[in-house]
Amino acid sequence: MVKNKEINIAFLSTFPPRECGIATFTQDLVNELKDIKIINEPKVIAIDDKEYDYGDDVIYRLKQHDRNSYLELANKLNDSLIDLLVIEHEYGIYGGEWGEYILDLVDNLKVPYVVTLHTILSNPLDKQKHILKKLCTKSKRVVTMAKNTIPLLTNVYGVDESKIVVLPHGVPNLPTLSGDSLRKKYNIDAEKFVVSTFGLISPGKGLEYGIEAIAKVKEKHPDILYLILGQTHPNIVRSDGEVYRDFLVRKVNELNLNDNVKFVNKYLTKREIVEYLKLSDVYLTPYIGREQAVSGTLAYAAGLGKLVVSTPYKYAEEILSDGRGLLAEFKNPDSIANCISFAIENPHEKQIMEEKIKVYGKTMMWDNVALEYVELFLRIFEDLEDDAKEAV
């Protein structure tokens, strides 16, 4: 039997200082696995879209847009001591059409791998479907973060259900000051009802609908404050500049919301994210696409027991079911406004929902989630040993 300490795991992912939600996800998981100390300290193969100054966790780099780099990496891994590769998958972080270069890696890889899916489309293009289907077919396990994606994986992508594992998106457990103290720290009036949205800003976030909803809530509740936290996604800046942010700022001006909407245009640290969530009354995700299989920002809010108002994309539907939050209609400011107003006007019901999501969120803390990953890795190696015995 393989001894736990002999198992060498590597993660293929974006990684800080690259500013990307998946990078933060992987860093948090790697750090937690180090603390558990059941297996060897995991390593990282960082996906580069430019040169970054990484720490000691990164053993190799994959040049995102260099096709040769994928074959070179496969050969390095085949000659390395890595026993299992964990591929974090999102179409936009790999090179080629819809990230197709990742297939060059898996086609030449002899090391077993697990794939973690951050986007699962209901109606994929042929190329998107081909990529995900092939990744899943060759993998030892397929990790998804929401149970309601299992039918999609089996029916649309033909994934063997026995390979699918549901593991929550992790949430950091960071001690913070009280909400009142944090409002003083960030110069936010105590009487404000604070709604916040954070993350890398892009048109798919639907923030214009959130802003329009705030204008409607303001008519009855003038102390409403909407914090839009985060910088524009680097890929959007490269392709379109700040067109979307400028559009949002104009909308705030047109609706006379300069005292009710505040932009914090920076890439937030994990501590800042947690602190802004702690001082908020409601966390809002007005996303416009139903396909989103996971949302790290919503996971953070759930982990902190924060009332969430969200449009019903797949991940939100699952996390906020059973009275754990409020769902609003897509692209509907009236519906979003009604949910926020309900939270303001019904503090007792708001508290009940917060208590429900806090209980649920405890299962999503990174220390618990990392243990589930360790159990997954150990099961895979038991299966590999059994397969090897059968082959003899």
Disulfide bonds with the S-S distance in Angstrom:
none
